[in-house]
Amino acid sequence: VDGKYVEPRFEFDPYLRTRDGKKSMNKSKNASSQLMTKSDTLGGHGEWTSPFVMAAVNGEVVKRSQALSEGGNGSGSTLTYEEFVVNPTFKEAFLGWFGPILGITALLNPITGVPMRKFLLPKPGDGPTEKQREYGYLLVSGVGEGQNGSLVRSEFYFPGDPGYKETAKMVVESGLCLALEGDRLPEQGGGFFTPSVAMGDILLERLCKTGCKFASKVVRMPKLKSNL
């Protein structure tokens, strides 16, 4: 009926589009929790975790990388992704979870929102001090578990404030990587790629030369199937 039919914009999620324009057989699922949880994922003894504000965005990046990593067997693979903030105590996990909820609610409230924007929220040009930028740090821990039981743990350490100094460093090194290391990059053509797919270990090498530290180790080997 005229006026009621809306033509779909995409045949499928564009993030799943492969280099040749087809839909990737690889699948991914963002299982990041929106609640406080107690997790043993990082090999500890039940750390309290809270949601990470960028988990939804990062999950889309992982989806894109997973789609582009499709092999030639045509069967595809499934990846489950989970991201959270690890807290040393229940109190810090609770504040990390409930604090943003309370802050956003107060900001949207017409009674409390006006004074918050006037007196509490940072003004243009505000940010961490030079000392905070210099002595802040970020430690990203990742655990990957294979379908046959293998377990690999990696850690990436950034020796400065992640929101300003280290983010600027990542952007600059990515630009230099594309400009100066083009013949070494895993992707030689144009397209819509993620950093890991477009630059991979070449970008990792450059970041480590600026003071970042990266380490990875196999924690558990895969379980071998016996034919006996």
C-alpha angles and dihedrals in degrees: 000000000000114000096018104072117087116189111228114252096217134021088218141350106305089218087068094055114120127214091270093049098256127124113268118241089215116101133198135190127199105218096173109144122233091206138066111274140176111235139184093188095114094050097260131119103271107310118199110245133192131194118277114228093224097047094103092051094044089049090061090051090052090048090054093048091048092051092051093048093067113140129216099262092089094221098096129207136247124234125192113202127196129177132182145145116259114221128194094221141025090244094058091045091052092049091047091052104036098033096071091044091053093043096050091045091052091046092054092047109096091217098052099024097073097054090042092055091045102045111013111034117082117259125230108288094023119123144122120328122253089258092052091048091050100044101034119101144184128216116192114193121192131187122192122191121192126216090250094054102266116146127200126182125198133181130196118193123197114193099210144048104307097208096058119003100036095040090053089049092052092050093048094046091048090053092047090047091056093042101043107023101044095127091056099047120111091229115057099173134063125266145109104300138160120236093256092053098039099041108007117163092000091068090042090056092051093049092050090053089059093059103278118131127216128183134169133181140175108248097179132015120226119270110255118224115232121221092204 
